[in-house]
């Protein structure tokens, strides 16, 4: 699908917060979407002003977003989904049939989404996705699974997410596990960058330089893994000269249980996603 084909796509967001901004604003700024074909509903004038300044169509009416859009992103907080759909019902002129909905709500299954969407659409096509915030700069990860969709829907969404990072269709059974890895992962990476920079500052490196270099360390290391396709352990070993500075630093990290802490962070996030799935089950 050619990039220009998306200019006519009418994309809607119920909820105009951070993740909607990462997706919608990211695609607008990259020239993929025509802002006048992007519809966004929000609860505050501040949120709507941001979208208006981008050239998008902003409204307080959730139903208007559904009516005007070919693809509707559900981008509210998970606990706000029922209220958001109630807002659609109250502002919808007539019941919708067979539109495409893309959820970015953590922990809410395809079955639950389908049941809840039935209040506004008699035959919804549903995609459940987990994007992460680096999609805003075109370096994100989005995984998704589908229900009652057409092949054209999958191609469309996969291509759309591919403009802003890596996109992959996965079994729904992996969605919560992946949310604890790639969905929450940027927060873990920011923590590591901050800690690396703090270490540099402690040893005399100026703060701006330390932060810049720490961030580039993660970018470079990540690209080495992706582009060489070598195991990160092998790449780590190649930096660690016998009796050198790096292996001494790695030893200090192992004493601090960094490896176990990272694994624990992923596990804790996945357990929370599983808990949310139980809470939000229809």
C-alpha positions as CSV (number, residue, x, y, z in Angstrom):
1,X,0.0,0.0,0.0
2,X,1.4,3.3,-1.1
3,X,2.0,6.0,1.5
4,X,-0.3,8.4,-0.4
5,X,-3.2,6.0,-0.1
6,X,-3.5,7.0,3.6
7,X,-4.2,10.6,2.8
8,X,-7.8,9.8,2.3
9,X,-8.1,7.5,5.3
10,X,-10.4,8.9,8.0
11,X,-8.9,8.0,11.3
12,X,-10.6,8.6,14.7
13,X,-9.4,8.6,18.3
14,X,-11.8,8.3,21.2
15,X,-9.5,9.9,23.8
16,X,-6.8,12.3,22.7
17,X,-4.1,11.7,25.3
18,X,-0.5,10.6,25.3
19,X,-0.8,7.4,23.2
20,X,-3.3,8.9,20.8
21,X,-0.8,11.7,20.3
22,X,2.0,9.2,19.8
23,X,0.1,7.5,17.0
24,X,-2.0,10.2,15.4
25,X,0.4,13.2,15.8
26,X,3.3,10.9,14.8
27,X,1.6,9.9,11.6
28,X,0.5,13.4,10.8
29,X,4.0,14.8,11.4
30,X,5.5,12.1,9.1
31,X,3.1,13.2,6.4
32,X,1.2,9.8,6.3
33,X,-2.2,11.2,7.4
34,X,-4.0,14.3,6.2
35,X,-4.8,16.1,9.5
36,X,-8.2,17.2,8.2
37,X,-9.2,13.5,8.0
38,X,-8.2,12.8,11.7
39,X,-11.0,13.1,14.2
40,X,-10.3,13.2,17.9
41,X,-12.6,13.4,20.9
42,X,-11.5,14.6,24.3
43,X,-12.8,15.8,27.7
44,X,-10.8,19.0,28.0
45,X,-10.4,22.1,25.9
46,X,-6.6,21.8,26.4
47,X,-6.5,18.4,24.7
48,X,-8.7,19.5,21.9
49,X,-6.7,22.7,21.3
50,X,-3.6,20.6,20.8
51,X,-5.3,18.6,18.0
52,X,-6.8,21.7,16.4
53,X,-3.4,23.2,16.2
54,X,-2.3,20.1,14.3
55,X,-5.1,20.7,11.9
56,X,-7.2,17.8,13.1
57,X,-11.0,17.7,13.7
58,X,-11.5,18.0,17.5
59,X,-14.8,17.4,19.3
60,X,-16.3,16.7,22.7
61,X,-18.7,14.1,21.1
62,X,-17.4,10.6,21.0
63,X,-20.3,9.6,18.7
64,X,-19.1,12.1,16.1
65,X,-15.7,10.5,15.9
66,X,-17.4,7.1,15.2
67,X,-19.6,8.5,12.6
68,X,-16.9,10.4,10.7
69,X,-14.1,7.8,10.8
70,X,-13.2,4.7,8.8
71,X,-11.0,3.4,11.6
72,X,-11.7,4.2,15.3
73,X,-8.9,4.0,17.9
74,X,-10.1,3.3,21.5
75,X,-7.4,5.3,23.3
76,X,-8.9,6.1,26.7
77,X,-7.7,4.5,30.0
78,X,-9.0,0.9,30.4
79,X,-11.2,1.8,33.3
80,X,-12.8,4.6,31.3
81,X,-13.9,2.4,28.3
82,X,-17.5,2.0,29.5
83,X,-17.9,5.7,30.1
84,X,-16.4,6.4,26.7
85,X,-18.8,4.0,24.9
86,X,-21.7,5.5,26.9
87,X,-20.6,8.8,25.5
88,X,-20.7,7.4,22.0
89,X,-24.3,6.1,22.6
90,X,-25.4,9.5,23.8
91,X,-24.0,11.4,20.8
92,X,-24.5,8.8,18.0
93,X,-27.3,9.6,15.6
94,X,-27.8,6.0,14.7
95,X,-26.3,2.6,15.4
96,X,-23.2,1.7,13.4
97,X,-22.6,-1.6,11.6
98,X,-19.3,-3.3,10.8
99,X,-16.7,-0.6,11.4
100,X,-13.1,-1.2,12.4
101,X,-12.0,-0.5,15.9
102,X,-8.4,-0.6,17.2
103,X,-8.0,-0.8,20.9
104,X,-4.8,0.3,22.7
105,X,-6.2,-0.6,26.1
106,X,-4.0,-2.8,28.2
107,X,-5.5,-6.0,29.6
108,X,-8.9,-5.9,27.7
109,X,-9.3,-9.0,25.6
110,X,-10.8,-9.2,22.1
111,X,-13.9,-11.0,23.4
112,X,-14.5,-8.3,26.0
113,X,-13.9,-5.6,23.5
114,X,-16.4,-7.2,21.1
115,X,-19.1,-7.5,23.7
116,X,-18.7,-4.0,24.9
117,X,-18.6,-2.5,21.4
118,X,-21.9,-4.2,20.7
119,X,-23.7,-1.3,22.3
120,X,-22.7,1.0,19.4
121,X,-22.0,-1.5,16.5
122,X,-24.0,-4.6,15.7
123,X,-21.0,-6.3,14.0
124,X,-17.7,-4.7,15.0
125,X,-14.4,-5.6,13.5
126,X,-11.9,-5.5,16.3
127,X,-8.1,-5.2,16.6
128,X,-6.4,-5.3,19.9
129,X,-3.0,-3.6,19.9
130,X,-0.1,-2.8,22.2
131,X,2.0,0.1,20.9
132,X,4.7,1.8,22.9
133,X,5.5,5.6,23.1
134,X,8.6,5.7,20.8
135,X,6.1,5.3,17.9
136,X,6.0,9.1,18.2
137,X,9.4,9.3,16.7
138,X,9.0,6.4,14.3
139,X,10.9,3.9,16.5
140,X,8.1,2.1,18.2
141,X,6.9,-1.4,18.6
142,X,3.3,-2.4,18.1
143,X,1.9,-5.9,18.4
144,X,-1.7,-6.7,17.6
145,X,-4.3,-9.5,17.3
146,X,-7.7,-9.5,15.6
147,X,-11.2,-10.7,15.7
148,X,-13.9,-10.6,13.0
149,X,-11.6,-8.6,10.7
150,X,-11.0,-8.7,6.9
151,X,-7.5,-9.4,5.5
152,X,-7.6,-5.8,4.2
153,X,-8.0,-4.6,7.8
154,X,-4.9,-6.5,8.9
155,X,-2.9,-5.2,5.9
156,X,-4.1,-1.6,6.6
157,X,-3.2,-1.6,10.3
158,X,0.1,-3.4,9.9
159,X,1.2,-0.9,7.3
160,X,0.0,2.0,9.4
161,X,1.9,0.9,12.4
162,X,4.9,0.1,10.2
163,X,5.3,3.8,9.4
164,X,6.1,4.5,13.0
165,X,8.2,1.4,14.0
166,X,8.0,-2.4,14.1
167,X,4.6,-3.9,13.6
168,X,3.7,-7.6,14.2
169,X,0.6,-9.7,14.4
170,X,0.8,-12.1,17.3
171,X,-1.5,-14.6,19.1
172,X,-3.7,-13.0,21.7
173,X,-2.2,-15.4,24.3
174,X,1.1,-13.4,24.1
175,X,-0.4,-9.9,24.3
176,X,-0.1,-9.4,28.1
177,X,3.4,-10.9,28.1
178,X,4.5,-8.5,25.4
179,X,2.9,-5.6,27.2
180,X,5.3,-6.1,30.1
181,X,8.3,-6.2,27.7
182,X,7.8,-3.7,24.8
183,X,4.8,-1.8,26.2
184,X,6.4,-1.0,29.5
185,X,10.0,-1.4,28.3
186,X,10.7,2.3,27.4
187,X,10.2,3.2,31.0
188,X,12.8,0.6,32.0
189,X,15.2,2.0,29.4
190,X,14.7,5.6,30.6
191,X,15.6,4.4,34.1
192,X,18.8,2.8,32.7
193,X,19.7,5.9,30.8
194,X,19.2,8.1,33.8
195,X,21.3,5.7,36.0
196,X,24.1,5.6,33.4
197,X,24.1,9.4,33.2
198,X,24.1,9.7,37.0
199,X,27.2,7.4,37.1
200,X,28.9,9.6,34.5
201,X,28.1,12.7,36.5
202,X,29.4,11.1,39.7
203,X,32.7,10.6,37.9
204,X,32.9,14.1,36.6
205,X,31.1,14.1,33.3
206,X,28.9,17.2,32.8
207,X,25.2,16.3,33.0
208,X,24.1,17.2,29.4
209,X,27.0,15.3,28.0
210,X,26.4,12.3,30.3
211,X,22.7,12.1,29.4
212,X,23.4,12.4,25.6
213,X,26.1,9.7,25.7
214,X,23.9,7.4,27.9
215,X,21.0,7.6,25.5
216,X,23.3,7.0,22.5
217,X,24.7,3.9,24.3
218,X,21.3,2.3,24.3
219,X,20.6,3.3,20.7
220,X,23.9,1.9,19.5
221,X,23.7,-1.3,21.6
222,X,20.1,-1.9,20.4
223,X,21.1,-1.4,16.7
224,X,24.0,-3.8,17.2
225,X,21.7,-6.5,18.3
226,X,19.2,-5.9,15.5
227,X,21.6,-5.4,12.7
228,X,24.2,-8.1,13.5
229,X,21.5,-10.6,14.7
230,X,24.0,-11.9,17.2
231,X,23.1,-12.9,20.8
232,X,23.5,-9.9,23.2
233,X,25.6,-12.1,25.5
234,X,28.1,-12.6,22.6
235,X,28.2,-8.8,21.9
236,X,28.7,-8.2,25.7
237,X,31.6,-10.6,25.8
238,X,33.3,-8.8,22.9
239,X,33.3,-5.5,24.9
240,X,34.7,-7.3,28.1
241,X,38.5,-7.5,27.8
242,X,40.2,-9.8,30.2
243,X,41.0,-8.0,33.4
244,X,39.6,-4.8,31.9
245,X,37.3,-1.9,33.0
246,X,34.1,-3.2,31.4
247,X,34.1,-6.7,33.0
248,X,34.7,-5.0,36.3
249,X,31.7,-2.8,35.6
250,X,29.6,-5.8,34.6
251,X,30.6,-7.6,37.8
252,X,29.3,-4.6,39.8
253,X,26.0,-4.8,37.9
254,X,25.7,-8.5,38.6
255,X,26.3,-7.8,42.3
256,X,23.5,-5.3,42.1
257,X,21.2,-7.9,40.5
258,X,20.4,-5.7,37.5
259,X,19.6,-8.8,35.4
260,X,17.2,-10.2,37.9
261,X,15.6,-6.8,38.5
262,X,14.9,-6.4,34.8
263,X,13.3,-9.8,34.7
264,X,11.3,-9.0,37.8
265,X,10.1,-5.8,36.2
266,X,8.8,-7.5,33.1
267,X,7.1,-10.2,35.3
268,X,5.5,-7.7,37.6
269,X,4.1,-5.7,34.6
270,X,2.7,-8.9,33.0
271,X,1.1,-10.0,36.2
272,X,-0.6,-6.5,36.5
273,X,-1.9,-6.9,32.9
274,X,-3.3,-10.3,33.7
275,X,-5.0,-8.9,36.7
276,X,-6.5,-6.1,34.6
277,X,-7.8,-8.7,32.1
278,X,-9.7,-10.4,34.9
279,X,-11.1,-7.1,36.2
280,X,-12.3,-5.8,32.8
281,X,-13.7,-9.1,31.6
282,X,-17.1,-8.6,30.2
